[in-house]
Amino acid sequence: MGELSIKIRIAEREYPMRVDAAEEELLRIAGRLVNERMKNYKDQFGIEDKQDLLAMVAFDSIVSKMRSEVETSGISGQILDKISQLSSRIADSSAE
């Protein structure tokens, strides 16, 4: 579909960028979520400084990403164990 020139507004500042058309919606949603999280932290903790709010959002995002990676790793391990068990059963039943 090609590239688009868009502007994403985060913390009352606009950031121009060139993006693939297929990713435009994803990036706009991400910008909206950053702003929403900033507002939540501002309301919850009374923080006004935008840099502090952005740092908290960044930290929270990285922690969430790390949790997801740990969960995915655990699930991948479980899947590999199940595949190994199934392979063993198939091999055992083929040998009979």
N, C-alpha and C positions, 0 to 999 in steps of 0.2 A: 504493500500500500504506500510505502514511501515515508519520508520524514516530515514531521510537522514542527513548526516553531510555536512553542507554548510558553506561558508564564504561570508559574506556581507561586501562590502567595502563602508564605509561612512567617508567622510572627510579625505581621504587618509590613513585610518586605516582599518584593516580587523577585523571583528568580527565573530569568529566561533560560530556556533550554530547547535543544533540538532532540526530538524523540521519534521512535518508530510509531507510526499511527496505531499499530496493534497494542502498544503499551501506554497510550495516552490516558485511557480511563484509569488504569492501575496507578499511574503516577498522580493523577488528580485525587484519587481516593487516598493515597498515601499522604499527600499534602494536607488533605482535610483531617485525616486521623492525627497527624502531628499537631495541628491547631486545636483539635478537640482535647487531646491529652494535655496540651499546655493549659488549656482553660480549666480542665479538671484539677490539675496540680495547683493552679492559681486559686481556684475556689476552695480546694481542700486545705491548703497550707498557707494561703494568704501571701504567696510569693508574687512580687511584681516584676522583678528583674527578668527580662526575656532570656538572657544568657543562662541564668540559673534554671529557668523553665525548660529551655532547650536541652541543657545538660541532663536534667532529670528524665526527659523524654528519651534521649539517646541511651542513657543508662538502662532505663526500663526496657527499651526495645532490644538491647543487647542481651539482657538477662532472659527475656522471653525467647529470643533466638537460641540461646544456649540451652534452655530447658527443652525446646523443641528438638534440638539436635541430640540431646541425651535420650529423650523419649524415642526418637526415630532410631537411634543406635540400638536401644534395647529391643525395640520391635523387630529390627532387622536381624538381631541375634536370635530372637525367638523363631523367626521365620526360617532362618538357616538351620536351626536345631530341628524344626519340624520336617524340613526338606530332607535332612540327613536321616531322620527316623524313617520317613517314608521310603527313601532310597534303600535303606537297610532291609525294610520289610519286603520291598519288591525283589531285592537280591535274594533274600531268604526263600521267598515263595518260588522264584525262578529256579533255585537250586534243587527244589524238591521234586 
